[in-house]
């Protein structure tokens, strides 16, 4: 499963766009996100370069929980 496209897909979401852009601008391949109040689930999806769905997961979360996404090259 190609996880590299995960970060790219998340940047389309308003709450990730600023963080992901900042992460790329400072030379790091990482982004963090704090679950806002009222959110109890998040859905994470990614697609292959040819448009096929690669991953689709729903996670239970708690407000204030912190997520960190790291791009890892093989």
N, C-alpha and C positions, 0 to 999 in steps of 0.2 A: 504494500500500500504506500503510495507516495504522499508523505505527510508534508512535504515542502509547500504544496499548494494550500495547505491549511491556513497559514498566515495570510497569504494573498486573498483567499476567500473571506477571511474575517475582516479585512480592511474595508469591505463594502458596508460593514455595520457601523453606524455612527459612533458607538462607544469604543470601537477598536481603531477607527481610522486615524485619530490623532496620535494614539500611542504607537501604532505600527509605523506611522510616518516618522515620528520622533526617533524610534528605534533605528530606522534605516538612516536617518540623517546623522546620528552620532556615531555611525560606523559599527554598531552592534547589530547582531541578528537576533534580537530578543524583544519581546513586548510583554507588558504586564497589564492586567485588568482586574479591578476590584468589583465584585458583584454589588450592584446598587440596591438600595432598600426596595423591598417588595418583590424582588426577583427570586424565584425558588427553583427554576429550571432553566437550562440553556441547551440549545441545539447546535451541534457542531457538524458541519458538512464540508466535504471537499469533492472535487471532480478532477478527472484525469485531463491532460491537455486536449484529448479528442472529445471531451464532453461527457464521458461516462461517469456516473456517480461512483466515487471511491470509498467514501466514508459517510455515515449518517448516524450520529449518536446523540442521545438526550441524556444530560447529566443533572442529577439533583444537586442543587447548590444552596448555600446560605448567604444572606446579605452580609457583606463585609469580607467574604472569602476571597482570597487572592489567587489569580491564575497567572502563570508565566509561560509564554510560548518561546521556545528556542529553535532557531533554524540550525540544523546539523547537517553538514555536508559529509558524504561518504568518502 
